[in-house]
Amino acid sequence: MRKPAANSTRRASWACPCSTKPGCRSSCVQTTEPAGPARRLALLGGESSGKTTLAQALAEQLHTAWVPEYGRELWERLRQTLSVEELLHVGRHQIELEDAAAAGRGGWIVCDTTPLTTLQYCLHDHGTAPEELQAMARRRYDLTVVCAPDFAFVQDGCRRDDSFRQAQHAWTLAQLQAQGVPCLLAQGSVAQRVQQVLAALR
């Protein structure tokens, strides 16, 4: 299903479609519609961009649950390119996992990727995607964080390569901009990324 995560040192930057507006950064974070009982923090980015590591670190800092990437779990079981039908199932089940984690819980939950990532794999591997999956990929989250591919690509046996990682990163940013979704670009070490996200939540 996938192919990578690692470390570097730059400042966080705010990648927002309406960044020309003064004070946009804070207003965008605060006015996005909640997706459920708990507020949802989505982590996006290419393979080997540190999403899972950051998800676990944030969940620990926030004393909350994190929702793992179901698509990877399924790929690790099947060890083959997922079909369109299987990817549609991945998108549906990812949302089910989010809803279960958010139910009856206040504060935040951390979502290790969203159906937007599933859509990217579907389009890349099959050249098409069901409308239902496209609709799921437009779901809004209370805060969207994109993990920068600013460290060496790490091959774990499930990932593709660095060129695919970079293409995923660019595609994700382009999709968020097209949808008018503001996002925080998390960069640097894990500790730096955690602080960048926590600052955005304040």
Secondary structure, DSSP 8 states (H G I E B T S, - for coil): ------------EEE-TTTTSTTHHHHHHHHS---SSSEEEEEE-STTSSHHHHHHHHHHHHT--EE--HHHHHHHHH-S---HHHHHHHHHHHHHHHHHHHTT--SEEEEE--HHHHHHHHHHHHS---HHHHHHTT---SEEEEE---S-----SS---HHHHHHHHHHHHHHHHHHT--EEEE-SSHHHHHHHHHHHH-
